[in-house]
């Protein structure tokens, strides 16, 4: 029965994902690939979106919060807020067949949830409209000699 379903719509055991929730990114290579996609910055997070080259319409999501933001309790609380946010927004506004990554910033802990919701909807609209940045800022400081 699991052989009939695409691999991106199954969980790690091979059972079909019937919850409608997006598939969570776990592999480092997927996060690195998303880093080469479109990016939109907000006060609470940076959204990265990279369309995949496969034919699967699944929306995949990844969360990352660095140690600069805070200790483990703070980082986990921010990731819980992100999961609740994605549960409400990604189904309607996410891009099918794309990987989405939320990178947490310090303000994600204290920012109002309604404001974060509006920020994520606006960021996804910017990506959909092609108004997102596709490249990173130029490096600061002196240019390297080669």
SULMO-V451696 format. One record per pair of residues at least 24 apart in sequence whose ideal C-beta (glycine too) atoms are under 8 Angstrom apart, sorted by the first residue. I is the first residue (numbers start at 0). J is the second residue. If there is no record, write none. Layout:
i={I/I}
j={J/J}
//
This chain:
i={5/5/7/7/7/7/8/8/19/20/21/21/21/21/21/21/21/21/21/22/22/22/22/23/23/23/23/24/24/24/24/24/29/29/29/30/30/30/32/33/33/33/33/34/36/36/36/37/37/37/37/38/38/38/38/39/39/39/39/39/41/41/41/41/41/42/42/42/42/43/43/43/43/43/43/43/43/44/44/44/44/44/44/44/44/44/45/45/45/46/46/46/46/46/46/46/46/47/47/47/47/48/48/48/48/48/48/48/48/49/49/50/50/50/50/51/51/51/53/54/55/56/56/57/57/58/58/58/58/58/58/58/58/59/59/59/60/60/60/60/60/60/60/61/61/61/61/62/62/62/63/63/63/63/64/64/64/65/65/67/68/68/68/68/68/69/69/73/74/76/77/77/77/78/80/80/80/80/81/83/84/84/84/84/85/87/88/88/88/88/92/92/92/92/92/93/94/94/94}
j={55/57/53/55/57/59/55/57/90/86/57/58/59/60/85/89/90/93/99/57/58/59/60/59/60/61/62/59/60/61/98/100/59/61/98/61/63/100/98/61/98/99/100/100/97/98/133/126/131/132/133/131/132/133/135/122/125/126/131/132/115/118/119/121/122/104/106/110/118/103/104/106/107/110/114/115/118/81/101/102/103/104/107/115/118/119/101/102/104/99/100/101/102/119/122/123/126/98/99/100/102/94/97/98/99/100/123/126/131/97/98/94/96/97/98/96/97/98/96/96/96/95/96/95/96/89/90/93/94/95/96/97/99/97/98/99/85/89/93/98/99/100/101/98/99/100/101/100/101/103/100/101/102/103/102/103/107/102/103/105/103/104/105/107/108/105/108/108/103/108/103/107/108/103/107/108/112/115/107/112/112/115/116/119/119/116/116/119/120/123/119/120/123/124/127/123/123/126/127}
//
